Amino acid sequence: MSDLSQTVLSVRNLQVSFRGGDGLVRVVHGVDFDLKAGETLALVGESGSGKSVTSFALMRLLPDPPRSQISGHVSIGGVDLLALSDRDMEKMRGPRIAMIFQEPLTSLNPVHRIGDQIAEAIRFHRKMTRREIEARVLELLKLVGIPEPAKRMRAYPHELSGGMRQRVVIAIALALEPDVLIADEPTTALDVTVQAQILDLLRELQTRTGMAMLFITHDFGVVAEVADRVMVMYSGRIVEEGALDDVLARPRMPYTRGLLASVPRLETAGLDTGPLGTIEGFVPSPNALPPGCSFAPRCAFAQEGLCTSAMPELAAHGQPHHPVRCVRAADPALCADLQELQP
């Protein structure tokens, strides 16, 4: 078990740009965070907010320059992943940082057996005999709760259910016991029963191994189940962050409030409480961001000039452990409105 006070992943000023017809377009703007051993940090936002691009940048899985550019610092154990050669980065993927990809049916190779796909990383990183590798594969399949592991390891992906495929993807990510696990929407395509099983499994494995986890999702209902801390992302920027209880109970950014209002609540089930909350409009295109706050065109609390003149900084506004990117965060009127609208 790792020391729970130890920072295992440190990200500073992470920026990602893609080359388009009009030149480089920045899609991730200066992301900063630290992740400690045994901690789960949730990265939350709508589709198109930059969550998955951020995770692929951390793993160095984006297209090579000049098609994309990544800058900043991503450090594990004092090693800057962005400064490594491709060969040295391959040595980090698996033992130090690993990823559960969003859709298991497309991330698994359809023409290779499950056992061979789990064994691939073990063969690459560990000097083990064939028998030892097979034993490790069986151990991993048991660990993630797949029944009849000796039989399943010889199956192909299409022969497994969606929940079992997701468990296989988790087994692949955990094969080398990484210090940091990135889980990119790992429960999106699953029904609620299987989703609950996968979340329970991830929590159990994290408790057992002490790994740190960056959990990427758009669903605050899932966040409430797994996270210790939360970062809310919009248009490639972190717009609010803080401890789980603080963000859920006292959201300071109207965008965060909109996401929370869209989650069904058990205590109102069967009651005539009206439709779920919605956020009108869409996340703006990265090459056509509005002036000022990117969320201002969709924000019911935006004020012309104040919110549309310059991009706000991520600032404490009196709460150093709960910063927010909103110029009105310290405005008593806005705070009162958000508190009144609490779900």
Protein Blocks (a to p, Z undefined) as FASTA:
>chain_A
ZZfkbcfbdcehiacddddfkopadfbghiacdddehiacdddddehilpmmmmmmmnop
accdfkbccedjddeehiafklpcfklmmmmgojloccddfblmlmpcfkbcfklmmmmm
mmmmpccdfklmmmmmmmmmmmnopahkllmmmpcfklpcfklmmmmmmmmmmmnopabd
cdehkllmpcfklmmmmmmmmmmmmmmnopacddddfbfklmmmmmmbdcddeehiafbd
cdfklmmmmccbfklmmmmmmpccfklgoiaebjadddehjdddfklccehjfklmmpmk
bcehjlmmbccdddfkopaklccddfklmpmklmmmmmmmpZZ
